Amino acid sequence: VDAAYTSADSSCSAPFTVTFNNTSNNASTFIWDFGDGTTSSAASPMHTYNNYGSYTVSLIADGGACGVDTVTVVDQVVIDSSFACVAFTGDGTQTSCFGTLYDSGGPNNDYPDNQDFITTISPVNAANVTLTFTLFDVENASGCIYDYIEIFDGPTTASPSLGQYCGSVIPGPFTSSGPSITVLQHSDQAVVGEGFVADWACYKANQPPTVDFTSDVTETCTGEVQFTDLTIGNPVSWDWDFGDGNSSTMKDPFHTYASGGFYTVTLIAVNSFGSDTVVKTALINVTKPSAPGASGDDNCGPASLVLSATPSSPGNTISWFDQVVGGTLLDTGTTFVTPVINTTTTYYAEEAVQAPAQSVGPLDNTIGSGGYYNFNTFIVFDAFVPFTLVSTQVYAGTAGNRLITLRTSSGAFIADTLVNLPAGPSRVTLDFDVPIGIDMELGIFTGTANLYRNNGGVNYPYTIPGIVSIHNSNAGQNYYYFFYDWEIRETDCLSDRTAVVAEIFPEPAATYTTVKQACFGNFSGEIDLTVTGGTAPYLYLWSNGATVQDQVGLSTGTYSVSISDANDCNASESIFVGIQPPLSITTGKSNVTCNGADNGTARAVVSGGTAGYTYNWDTSPVSSSDQVNNLPGGSYTVTVNDTRGCTKTSVVNIFDPSAIGAFSIPNNPNNGDINLLVTGGIAPYSYNWNTGSTNEDLTGAQAGVFYFCQITDRNSCARIHALVMPNPQQSPPIIDKGEQLRKVLKDDVDIFPNPANENVAVVFATDKDESYQILLRDISGKLLSSFNNQSKFGDVSHIIDLSALSKGMYFVEVYRSGQKTVKKLVKK
């Protein structure tokens, strides 16, 4: 005897009915123990387990004389709500924590029409239930007035509604606020669809979360991805790792990948009972094109520049913008010519990869019966992403204009185009930018359509998954109106923008702040050059070969200079160095009036050159005026400089007349004639004898008598000549040079005449060489003038000019040989 059987071994919910198939050999009686306290003697019994748990099943097979055999299987039947279940709408309450719910048509059939099916998902010990749809196709209509799926937050359809849904856009996910969620499937008597597939999962209290998430795309050229958390179990924190070095702690983060490639995404979710992790390897494929290579341009000073960009792949297009993000589209193409710009400006090149053309909708009007239709009507479709409706195929009954319009579900205008159609088939270019939207309308809304439409063979929806679904017409799903074989393109893939610099270098400018003209007859011209703008350092090249900034030692002429800065920006200047008019000095002078005086004058009158002259006389001390006074006789050199630095010298000779000299010769001693001879000074002379005579010669002089004469030259320089007429018997005659004069002078010093009006002579006699000093003071003792000189043997006379003095009394002081003599003088 051999005891054996087969049976189902697990279930996601109770009650669970199990059929035990007996496969024993050589046995005639059987005893079953189902492990829940019940038994059976049937050969192949059916048994219902009413409670969750694990059950050990035993079978005793009795073959009489052949013997007895027993088989026992521990945990043969396990009923656990954590097992995933499969259910259909209408199956009643589902108590498993995990499962998949199909519409009543199942995974292989459309849902039936004209029915209402209800399924409640209420797992044992659940805190909440999350329902996630993975497929959804229910007859679409505005307001879902025909077929719909309605979700309720609770165990019955009396619970709060979470919304009615139709069409092909996947709703949800939905999470109940309590342990139950209810699904109602409603259909009317006409059009049906594929239905839906939804997964449910429960969260049980006192358990870590069960982590899951989804993303709106898995392939993107923009790098933009919206992640949605699907974690069950009331998570309180999230830790996302996007696989590119970036992370987030948001529940449903939006992330932008900067570079192309495959990225693995990890989510860790935490609740108060623990954490869970899900890793989705190579989930996101970013196909973002590389930024274009680019080269800028530059110029010295304002200019229009040519910028260029090279796409990373042939056939990609380049667009130029004025901002790194957004901004204004300036031009397209691999080159961009800027307007004239004055300053350095950055532009941005963006590379676009055109999305491939895709086709949706019936390829032509041969899908079934139909004909030309004259009235306004439209096709209804959903756009899941933005795209461009490039063109479509139409069939016109007659040639003429048609206004094709794109509207929202509420009839709001989006775009239109007026086309002139020939009779028969034609391809119409639309280039409509279609936004994301549900139940959008493409049709003829004004005028006569007279375009072909099908009323048979229509098989909605016409779909490009994730992009567009044409699912209805305004007349229902048995009609397809006008627009066949849609050509669409998704939004172009755009690269990051490459900065391209149009650089304007500041231009150097040369100015000459000082040009010193060359002095007549020499190389003294100078140029002081100043450069502004541009970028230092500067290079210089002069027409005379010099490479320095400033020039010196130039002759008259024109000099040009070329300047190059660090950016090779250039400037030039031409500068004329003139020649100064020659300096000319006309001298003037006043000679010394009397021998040994210091009243000479020298002056310089300058012309030519550049006015603003300076003077330098070699006097002691040096004089810097154009005229020098109080000079003794001698030779004086003046150096004149003009404001340009040109120089001229000239010499002035101040004449110092020799001292007045006199000697007398008795012409005829017998009759007393004396012949007076005068030298030195400046002729003519005037004479004043003490006899009162004003003649040069004296007559009638008596022998042995003392005579003297004041001799005055043209410059009022005076000399006293004294003599004693000799006896006729004396030979030669004796001319007294001082002894007799001293005898007649009072106190050895006399003033003649006194009182005086203009000039007086201070006279004295000396018998040796000695220095003397004559001072003139007023009655208060104030010094008015002084005179110093060296005397020789003989008579001395000094003339004092009184013309500038007021009438009154003055004192003359004479110092010689350590003696002081004071004489009173009266100015009349």
Buried (B, 14 or more C-beta within 10 A) or exposed (E): BBBBBEBEEBBBBBEBEBEBEBEBEBBEEBBBBBBBEEEBEEBBBEBEBEEBEEBBBBBBBBBEEBEBBEBEBEEBBBBBBEBEBBBBBBBEBBBBBBBBBBBBBBEEEBBBBEBEBBBBBBBBEBBBBBBBBEBBBBBBBBEBEBBBBBBBBBBEBEBEBBEBBBBBBBBBBBBBBBBBBBBBBBBBEEBBBBBBBBBBBBBBEEBBBBBBBBBBBBEBBBBBBEBEBBBBBBBEEBBBBBBBEBEBEEBBBEBBBEEBBEBBBBBBBBBEEEBBEBEBEEBBBBEBBBBBBBEBBBBBBEBEBEBBBBBEEEEBBBBBBEEBEEBEEBBEEBEBEBEEBEEEBEBBBBBBBEBEEBEBBBEEBEBBEBEBBEEBBBBBBBBBBEBBBBBBBBBBBEEBEBEBBBBBEEEEEBBBBEBEBEEEBBEBEBEBEBEEBBBBBBBBBEEBBBBBBBBEBBEBBBBBEEBBBBBBBBBBBBBBBBBBBBBBBBBBBBBBBBEBBBBBBBBBEBEBEEBBBBBBEEEBBBBBBEBEBBBEEBEBBBEEEBEEBBBEEBBBBEBEBBBBBEBEBBBEBEBEBEBBBEBBBEBEBBBBBBBBBEBBBBBBEBEBBBEEBBBBBBBEEEBEEBBBEEBEBBEBEBBBBBEBBBBBEBEBBBEBBEBBBBEBBBBEBEEBBBEBEBEBBBEEBEBBBBBEBEEBBBEEBEBEEBBBBBBBBEBBBBBBBBBBBBEBEEEEBBBBBBEBBBEEBEEBBBBBEBEBEEBBBBBBBBEEEBEBEBBBBBEEEEEEEEBEEEBEEBBBBBBBBBEEBEEEEBBBBBBBEEEEBEBEBBBE
